[in-house]
Amino acid sequence: MQNPASVNPAVAAVQEPAVAAAAEVRAGRLVSVDFARGLVMVIMALDHVRDFTSSARFSPEDLNETSPAYFFTRWITHFCAPLFVLLAGMGAGFMRASRSPRELSIFLLTRGVWLIFIEQTVMSFGWSFVQPQGYALVLTTLSMIGFCMISMAAFIHLPRLPLLLLSLALIAGHNLLDGRLPMPEQGLPPLWYGLHEDIFTRVAGIPLVVVYPLIPWLAVMPLGYLLADLYKDPDETRRRALVWLGGGAIGLFLLLRLFNVYGDPEVWEAQQSFAMTLVSFFNLEKYPPSLLYLLMTLGPGLLLLAWSERLRGSVVDVINTFGRVPFAYYILHIYIAHLLALGLAQWQGFGWRAAAGGWWTFPEGYGLPLPMVYVIWLGVVALLYPFCRWLAAVKARRKDWWLSYL
């Protein structure tokens, strides 16, 4: 039978975009997803450059010491981890078209182990150039994503509806545990306590620091995995669904937060100024991410995915480049920011060793005011671009298996 598209140009005009979109899904690469991931990486660098170069020796979330400028510099970076984990789940969902369930499980498992290994070696040194006294297992961003991928190796074998219900239950219900879990010294095993609360403890004699409790992060990645199914739908249908989902999440966040109903350990209160009242309103728990924290960040993230599908231009191309090589970008930006801190400490008269440890060890008086932090941030991003562009080009033209781990 003759292909109708070869006879009727109107049929071809309808079919060709659908075929192209399907090809993009099969390749696991969508421009809007690259843009969202790249924007996350660019914004994330602001948080870490602030850590290494700011003169502020207080937490931006501390209402007694912070200012709106410092708080919202930190707040904008809150979107990074939730959206990146969601996008990682979407990437796994796109891979279903080109890999068998067994192949996908093996990839997720090995990728997760790889991320944990890199954090405990390469990234551990990047955060603190000072050799620690003995070994400590510190579970932060990469380890959290690694454990999420390891769990996804099993989750992908669950039917869609049970996986969705389990994910929503963990995200919506985990705040019921706030303040109710017995401490490890009261009998709860440390590893169980560390699933929901940040903790410093010892396991088999090894110091364990859990910065990113896994619940509910383990539930965010499956949502992205399920969300990938929308990319099989026509463009307008998908965009409409993303807008409704994102707008619904934002609306639920505003409703719950406005009335201090549920979803975060801390309630907001009126402050001495309108700006500081906004700080209190948006000051939500990240460790672990509260329900309101995830609604506040994932809602706009879904709108970004819908909106960015139509974006074009040179700036978009640059951001897309970062989104295609997030792993290499992540590693390099920490090392560059830390090396800049050494130079800054030397220039300010403290000696470079004053900044060799983690940012939590920097001396009083070290660092720069916030406007200069922004300048350095843009410089770091610009410095990373040539390498990221080269690596993205290599990954685009070569299909070596090991490139998928970079």
C-alpha positions as CSV (number, residue, x, y, z in Angstrom):
1,M,0.0,0.0,0.0
2,Q,1.3,3.5,-0.9
3,N,2.1,5.8,2.0
4,P,-0.6,8.5,2.1
5,A,2.0,11.1,3.1
6,S,3.9,10.6,-0.2
7,V,0.7,11.5,-2.1
8,N,-1.0,14.1,0.0
9,P,1.2,17.0,1.2
10,A,-1.4,17.9,3.9
11,V,-1.0,14.4,5.4
12,A,2.7,14.8,5.3
13,A,2.5,18.2,7.1
14,V,0.6,16.5,9.9
15,Q,2.7,13.4,10.1
16,E,6.2,14.8,9.9
17,P,6.1,16.8,13.1
18,A,4.7,13.8,15.0
19,V,7.4,11.6,13.5
20,A,10.1,14.1,14.5
21,A,8.7,14.4,18.0
22,A,8.7,10.7,18.4
23,A,12.3,10.5,17.2
24,E,13.2,13.1,19.8
25,V,11.5,11.1,22.5
26,R,13.2,7.9,21.3
27,A,16.6,9.7,21.5
28,G,15.7,10.8,25.0
29,R,16.5,14.4,24.1
30,L,14.0,17.2,23.9
31,V,15.0,20.9,23.5
32,S,12.6,22.1,26.2
33,V,14.0,19.5,28.7
34,D,17.6,20.5,27.8
35,F,16.6,24.2,28.3
36,A,15.0,23.5,31.7
37,R,18.0,21.4,32.8
38,G,20.5,24.0,31.6
39,L,18.7,26.8,33.3
40,V,18.8,24.8,36.5
41,M,22.5,24.3,36.2
42,V,23.2,28.0,35.6
43,I,21.1,29.0,38.6
44,M,22.6,26.3,40.7
45,A,26.1,27.8,40.2
46,L,24.9,31.0,41.8
47,D,24.2,29.2,45.0
48,H,27.6,27.6,45.1
49,V,29.5,30.6,44.0
50,R,27.8,32.5,46.9
51,D,28.9,29.7,49.3
52,F,32.5,30.1,48.2
53,T,32.9,33.9,47.7
54,S,30.2,35.7,49.8
55,S,31.2,37.7,52.8
56,A,28.0,36.7,54.6
57,R,28.7,34.3,57.5
58,F,25.0,33.6,58.2
59,S,22.4,31.4,56.7
60,P,20.2,33.2,54.1
61,E,17.2,31.5,55.6
62,D,17.9,32.8,59.1
63,L,15.1,35.4,59.6
64,N,17.0,37.1,62.4
65,E,20.1,37.9,60.3
66,T,19.2,37.7,56.6
67,S,18.0,40.3,54.2
68,P,15.6,40.0,51.3
69,A,18.4,40.2,48.8
70,Y,20.4,37.3,50.4
71,F,17.2,35.3,51.0
72,F,15.9,35.5,47.4
73,T,19.4,34.8,46.0
74,R,19.2,31.6,47.9
75,W,15.5,31.1,47.2
76,I,15.8,31.1,43.4
77,T,18.2,28.2,43.6
78,H,15.7,26.1,45.5
79,F,14.2,25.3,42.1
80,C,17.3,23.4,41.1
81,A,17.2,20.1,43.0
82,P,13.5,19.4,42.6
83,L,13.4,20.2,38.9
84,F,16.7,18.3,38.2
85,V,15.4,15.2,39.9
86,L,12.1,15.5,38.0
87,L,14.0,15.9,34.7
88,A,16.2,12.9,35.6
89,G,13.0,10.8,35.9
90,M,11.8,12.2,32.6
91,G,15.1,11.1,31.0
92,A,14.5,7.6,32.3
93,G,11.0,7.7,30.9
94,F,12.3,8.7,27.4
95,M,14.8,5.8,27.5
96,R,11.9,3.3,27.6
97,A,11.5,3.8,23.8
98,S,15.1,2.6,23.1
99,R,15.9,0.2,26.0
100,S,14.2,-2.9,27.4
101,P,13.1,-2.8,31.0
102,R,16.1,-4.9,32.0
103,E,18.5,-2.7,30.1
104,L,17.0,0.4,31.6
105,S,17.2,-1.1,35.1
106,I,20.8,-2.0,34.7
107,F,21.6,1.5,33.4
108,L,19.8,3.2,36.3
109,L,21.4,1.0,38.9
110,T,25.0,1.5,37.5
111,R,24.4,5.2,37.0
112,G,23.2,5.6,40.6
113,V,26.2,3.7,42.0
114,W,28.5,5.8,39.8
115,L,27.0,9.1,41.1
116,I,27.4,8.0,44.7
117,F,31.0,6.9,44.0
118,I,31.9,10.3,42.4
119,E,30.4,12.2,45.3
120,Q,32.4,10.3,47.9
121,T,35.7,10.8,45.9
122,V,35.9,13.6,43.3
123,M,33.2,15.8,44.8
124,S,34.3,15.2,48.4
125,F,37.7,16.7,47.5
126,G,36.2,19.5,45.5
127,W,34.1,20.8,48.4
128,S,37.1,20.7,50.8
129,F,40.7,20.6,49.6
130,V,41.8,19.8,53.1
131,Q,42.4,16.1,53.7
132,P,39.9,15.1,56.5
133,Q,40.9,13.2,59.6
134,G,39.6,9.8,58.6
135,Y,36.9,8.9,56.2
136,A,33.3,10.2,56.5
137,L,30.3,9.2,54.3
138,V,28.6,12.5,53.4
139,L,25.3,12.1,51.5
140,T,24.5,15.3,49.6
141,T,23.1,16.1,46.1
142,L,24.8,13.4,43.9
143,S,24.3,10.7,46.5
144,M,20.6,11.6,46.8
145,I,20.2,11.5,43.0
146,G,22.2,8.2,42.9
147,F,19.9,6.5,45.4
148,C,16.9,7.8,43.6
149,M,18.2,6.2,40.4
150,I,18.9,2.9,42.2
151,S,15.3,2.9,43.5
152,M,14.0,3.7,40.0
153,A,15.7,0.6,38.7
154,A,13.0,-1.3,40.7
155,F,10.2,1.3,40.3
156,I,10.1,1.1,36.5
157,H,8.7,-2.5,36.8
158,L,5.6,-1.3,38.8
159,P,2.4,-0.6,37.0
160,R,1.8,3.1,36.3
161,L,-1.1,3.8,38.6
162,P,0.4,2.2,41.8
163,L,3.7,4.0,41.1
164,L,1.8,7.3,40.8
165,L,-0.2,6.7,44.0
166,L,2.9,5.7,45.9
167,S,4.8,8.8,44.8
168,L,1.9,11.2,45.6
169,A,1.4,9.5,49.0
170,L,5.1,10.0,50.0
171,I,5.2,13.6,48.8
172,A,1.9,14.6,50.3
173,G,2.1,12.5,53.5
174,H,5.7,12.6,54.7
175,N,5.2,15.8,56.6
176,L,3.0,13.9,59.0
177,L,6.3,12.5,60.4
178,D,7.6,16.0,61.2
179,G,8.7,16.0,64.8
180,R,7.2,12.5,65.4
181,L,10.1,10.2,64.6
182,P,11.9,8.9,67.7
183,M,15.6,10.0,67.7
184,P,18.2,7.3,67.1
185,E,19.1,7.4,70.8
186,Q,15.4,6.6,71.6
187,G,15.6,3.3,69.6
188,L,15.0,4.1,65.9
189,P,17.9,2.8,63.8
190,P,20.0,5.8,62.4
191,L,19.5,4.8,58.8
192,W,15.8,4.7,59.2
193,Y,15.8,8.1,60.9
194,G,18.1,9.5,58.2
195,L,15.5,8.6,55.5
196,H,13.4,11.6,56.7
197,E,15.7,13.8,58.7
198,D,19.2,15.2,58.2
199,I,21.5,13.5,60.7
200,F,25.1,13.1,61.8
201,T,25.8,9.6,63.2
202,R,28.1,6.6,63.0
203,V,27.4,3.4,61.2
204,A,29.8,0.5,61.7
205,G,32.2,3.1,63.1
206,I,32.2,5.3,60.0
207,P,30.8,8.9,60.4
208,L,27.7,9.3,58.4
209,V,26.3,12.8,57.5
210,V,22.9,12.8,55.7
211,V,22.3,16.2,54.2
212,Y,19.6,15.1,51.8
213,P,17.1,12.7,53.4
214,L,15.8,10.4,50.7
215,I,12.1,10.8,51.6
216,P,10.4,12.3,49.6
217,W,13.1,12.7,46.9
218,L,12.6,9.0,46.1
219,A,9.0,10.0,45.0
220,V,9.9,13.0,42.8
221,M,11.9,11.0,40.2
222,P,9.0,8.6,39.5
223,L,6.8,11.6,38.8
224,G,9.2,12.7,36.1
225,Y,9.3,9.1,34.8
226,L,5.5,9.1,34.5
227,L,5.4,12.7,33.1
228,A,7.5,11.5,30.1
229,D,4.3,9.9,28.8
230,L,2.9,13.3,28.0
231,Y,5.6,13.7,25.3
232,K,3.8,11.1,23.2
233,D,0.8,13.4,23.0
234,P,0.3,16.2,20.4
235,D,2.2,19.4,21.3
236,E,-0.9,21.5,22.3
237,T,-2.3,18.6,24.4
238,R,1.0,18.2,26.2
239,R,1.5,22.0,26.8
240,R,-2.1,22.3,28.1
241,A,-1.5,19.4,30.5
242,L,1.7,20.9,31.8
243,V,0.1,24.3,32.3
244,W,-2.8,22.7,34.2
245,L,-0.5,20.6,36.4
246,G,1.9,23.4,37.1
247,G,-0.9,25.9,37.8
248,G,-2.7,23.5,40.0
249,A,0.5,22.9,42.1
250,I,1.1,26.6,42.5
251,G,-2.6,27.2,43.5
252,L,-2.5,24.4,46.0
253,F,0.8,25.8,47.4
254,L,-0.7,29.3,47.9
255,L,-3.9,27.9,49.5
256,L,-2.1,25.7,52.0
257,R,0.6,28.2,52.8
258,L,-1.7,31.2,53.1
259,F,-3.7,29.6,55.8
260,N,-0.8,27.7,57.4
261,V,-2.9,24.5,56.9
262,Y,-0.3,21.8,56.3
263,G,2.8,21.0,54.4
264,D,5.8,22.6,56.1
265,P,7.2,22.3,59.7
266,E,7.3,26.1,60.1
267,V,4.4,28.5,59.7
268,W,4.8,32.0,58.2
269,E,4.3,35.1,60.3
270,A,4.0,38.8,59.6
271,Q,7.4,40.6,60.0
272,Q,8.6,44.1,60.5
273,S,8.4,44.9,56.8
274,F,6.5,43.6,53.7
275,A,9.7,42.3,52.2
276,M,10.6,40.3,55.3
277,T,7.0,39.0,55.5
278,L,7.5,37.6,52.0
279,V,10.7,36.0,53.2
280,S,8.8,34.3,56.0
281,F,6.1,33.2,53.6
282,F,8.5,31.6,51.1
283,N,11.0,30.3,53.7
284,L,10.3,26.5,53.4
285,E,12.0,23.4,54.5
286,K,14.4,21.8,52.0
287,Y,16.0,19.1,54.2
288,P,13.8,17.1,53.6
289,P,11.8,19.0,51.0
290,S,8.4,19.7,52.5
291,L,5.2,19.3,50.5
292,L,4.9,23.1,50.1
293,Y,8.6,23.3,49.0
294,L,7.9,20.8,46.2
295,L,4.7,22.5,45.2
296,M,6.4,25.9,45.2
297,T,9.3,24.6,43.0
298,L,7.8,21.9,40.8
299,G,4.7,23.9,39.8
300,P,6.7,26.7,38.1
301,G,9.0,24.0,36.8
302,L,6.1,22.4,34.9
303,L,5.1,25.8,33.5
304,L,8.7,26.3,32.4
305,L,8.6,23.0,30.5
306,A,5.4,24.1,28.7
307,W,6.7,27.6,28.0
308,S,10.2,26.7,26.8
309,E,9.1,24.4,24.0
310,R,8.7,27.5,21.7
311,L,11.9,29.3,22.8
312,R,14.6,29.9,20.2
313,G,17.7,32.0,19.9
314,S,21.4,32.2,20.8
315,V,20.8,32.5,24.5
316,V,18.6,29.5,24.5
317,D,21.2,27.6,22.6
318,V,23.8,28.4,25.2
319,I,21.6,27.3,28.0
320,N,20.7,24.1,26.1
321,T,24.4,23.3,25.9
322,F,24.7,23.3,29.6
323,G,21.6,21.1,29.9
324,R,23.2,18.5,27.7
325,V,26.3,18.0,29.9
326,P,25.0,18.6,33.5
327,F,27.3,16.0,35.2
328,A,30.5,17.5,33.9
329,Y,29.2,21.0,34.5
330,Y,28.4,20.2,38.1
331,I,31.8,18.8,38.9
332,L,33.8,21.6,37.2
333,H,31.8,24.5,38.6
334,I,32.5,23.4,42.2
335,Y,36.3,23.1,41.5
336,I,36.4,26.5,39.7
337,A,34.4,28.2,42.5
338,H,36.7,26.7,45.2
339,L,39.8,27.6,43.3
340,L,38.5,31.2,43.0
341,A,38.0,31.2,46.7
342,L,41.7,30.3,47.2
343,G,42.7,33.2,45.1
344,L,40.3,35.6,46.9
345,A,41.5,34.6,50.3
346,Q,45.1,35.2,49.2
347,W,44.2,38.6,47.7
348,Q,42.4,39.6,50.9
349,G,45.4,38.8,53.0
350,F,44.1,35.7,54.7
351,G,46.3,33.3,52.8
352,W,45.0,30.8,50.4
353,R,44.9,28.1,53.0
354,A,42.1,30.0,54.8
355,A,39.7,29.0,51.9
356,A,41.1,25.5,51.4
357,G,38.5,23.9,53.6
358,G,34.8,24.0,53.0
359,W,33.0,27.3,52.9
360,W,31.8,26.6,56.5
361,T,35.3,27.1,57.7
362,F,36.0,30.5,56.1
363,P,37.2,33.2,58.5
364,E,35.2,36.3,59.5
365,G,35.9,39.2,57.1
366,Y,36.6,36.9,54.1
367,G,34.5,37.3,51.0
368,L,32.8,39.9,48.8
369,P,29.4,41.7,48.9
370,L,26.5,40.2,47.1
371,P,26.7,42.3,43.9
372,M,30.2,41.1,43.3
373,V,29.1,37.5,43.9
374,Y,26.7,37.9,41.0
375,V,29.6,39.1,38.8
376,I,31.8,36.2,39.7
377,W,28.8,33.8,39.1
378,L,28.4,35.1,35.5
379,G,32.1,34.8,35.0
380,V,32.2,31.1,36.1
381,V,29.3,30.3,33.8
382,A,31.0,31.9,30.9
383,L,34.3,30.1,31.7
384,L,32.5,26.8,31.6
385,Y,30.8,27.3,28.3
386,P,33.6,26.4,25.8
387,F,34.3,23.1,27.5
388,C,30.6,22.3,27.8
389,R,30.0,23.1,24.1
390,W,32.9,20.8,23.1
391,L,31.7,17.9,25.3
392,A,28.1,18.3,24.1
393,A,29.3,18.1,20.5
394,V,31.3,15.0,21.3
395,K,28.2,13.4,22.9
396,A,26.1,14.3,19.9
397,R,28.3,12.7,17.3
398,R,29.5,9.7,19.2
399,K,27.5,6.9,20.9
400,D,30.1,5.3,23.1
401,W,28.4,3.7,26.1
402,W,30.6,5.4,28.6
403,L,29.6,8.9,27.4
404,S,26.2,8.3,28.9
405,Y,27.9,8.4,32.3
406,L,29.4,11.9,31.8
